[in-house]
């Protein structure tokens, strides 16, 4: 049996981040007199961070390959602008526009990916160019002004909630039900994985740890569901995020393509000589990023209920910071979905908590910068200690 | 002429697990050209690195006396200060700086940190004149050929007021005229009282210019030959270089050799950067079922380049020629296709090209054949664990778990991981590039055993090795390569170290089939 110390040592990064997140949450909970964990604010926190999390999934893959994408903030803006112009000015059906936007996002990703993967131009430069190009196009499309408002259906992408089938006044029972189902599902999956490992004779964590872990997870899931149920229930965006996170967690841990992305980031030449088509893989990760950035662009536009020229400005930095805070290595080959997720939430809680406390945008940036630096310092320190 | 300018006494240098130099003594007299010869890995470069302070005082045992004074160099600047300058095989010039800037790099003609360009340029012109190089001091290094760059290196040594010049394989990448010129220059320097140490594999050159020859083998001095009085033949030198008996370092094998299973015909490859430089010329090689074929030659003979170009054109441009599997022409124009056609290439540089060091042993083993352990693009992790554990047990990979990171394994075990990766891809033809480089004797034996097992299963194996005893000990047939050409082929039963060495060293082509 693995001891808890070795378990903790092997996952010091993840546990460290989780502890940091919880500490920060407790800090703000106290400082804001409990506003942070109020049902309205929890829902807000999810909505505010949905686009950062969405893009962090794509950014993580790119960072694992050893690259970077600076253009995502501008892609968010240009897609939002296009959606605004088509829906508001030209009255195009919004569902069609959503489909078109995702397709265009893939196109933008392919544009970046082609230069990076096949013409071997550093990703930093290509996407810096993209950042300028798409910001410029945004301003041109919008002629410098905001366009809105959007029809109800489009707005619901970010401000809708899942329907309640029980119609109980003031409490969203469907949400609780989903919470229960999710908790049971998570416990079942963990149990099955554990059994499977035992079957192959691998070491597993002690049983009491398994129990404690699952109680903690269930408590968190049920607690969050309870908070959301007391407001308006689960936001539609959260469902979308859940699907994305599950999908990318699966891709990175269990799929052939994910394994190859890690191999490419860890040693591009060795991967190439092992028959991995590295340029094509790199091209795909950029297309994936483009689609996710355009999805985020739609969410942002729907949330603001207008397309603005400076939408998504500086957002690439939050997304990249989330990945690095979450333990991804700028050298490539290292990084986890769960890490990026925790990183995104940490940044989100910092933004949200400081806003509630009335800290200005100036000092918010200073604090975020320091957190990023500390997180990476922690990584380097750990690496040196283990080496 | 018998004043000793340099004396190295009882030098011993150990690396973890290996004694690279064992009690070596070596001396150079004033104004002579002293050649240092020996096989790859005999310890020539190590000895020179000790001398020039690259391995600082304290990391080796023994004493160094230069012009009668004991020297304890802590780094290369200290050895250069007394007039000992080493020119390495890989030139150390900065490509996008000019000749003048390179010549005085670290030694700038400057007052208070401001470079005096007039002095730099005029001094450079003067030095270039001395080495017979007619180039402007402002020419960028990148615009010059290798031969001229070599001369710039020598000019740089002169700028440091060299008394003893050390050249490590200076002519390895030069053509004949440039080599000729360089040797002339050494003779001129000698006339001016500058001594040189010349490390070279080209014995004809050595014979032409050397006043004395010291032979190193396995980290010890074998003998020093005086060329001024006696004539020394190349055969005499070769005998000194290889004179070692092969004991039971190789596991015995019953070869059951069948049909030709892989063949390459008229294979031509050009250098990827210098597109007019040919790295393989009209190469024809084949491998039979159950046969181990050796590819012998010096470093830089083009063996790795040939192997990688065959492996899905992983190296080189303008590749032409055809490949045949069991007599049928096959398309191996990219790595996927090469692997699909049953070809595998285990690299000589496992850290840079073979392993994803920051990842687990099991991930490395399955990388080249992930399809085998996945269904519909989803990896079956328990199955992966199972098959990789089997490889760990079969190849005796020593690791705390198959989830250990590859970076934490010893060289021999890393090599076994690379082998496992390719065995898991189940190839029919396996190209092993320096499979035992940098690993200890025990691990070598295990690798040889694995090779034996593979050929007994009917696979064909091509081994590239710079160690002649290894080539002779494990191969059924041997090709010798030089300058990108196959210059000899012989069955192992007819081969000897002397014979192979002759093919490697002789300047004219010997066609003897």
Interface residues (C-beta under 8 A of the other chain):
Chain A: X196 X197 X199 X200 X202 X254 X255 X256 X257 X259 X260 X262 X263 X266 X267 X269 X270 X271 X272 X273 X274 X275 X276 X277 X333 X334
Chain B: X311 X312 X314 X335 X336 X339 X345 X347 X352 X353 X354 X355 X356 X357 X358 X359 X363 X367 X368 X370 X371 X374 X377 X378 X379 X381 X382 X385 X386 X421 X425
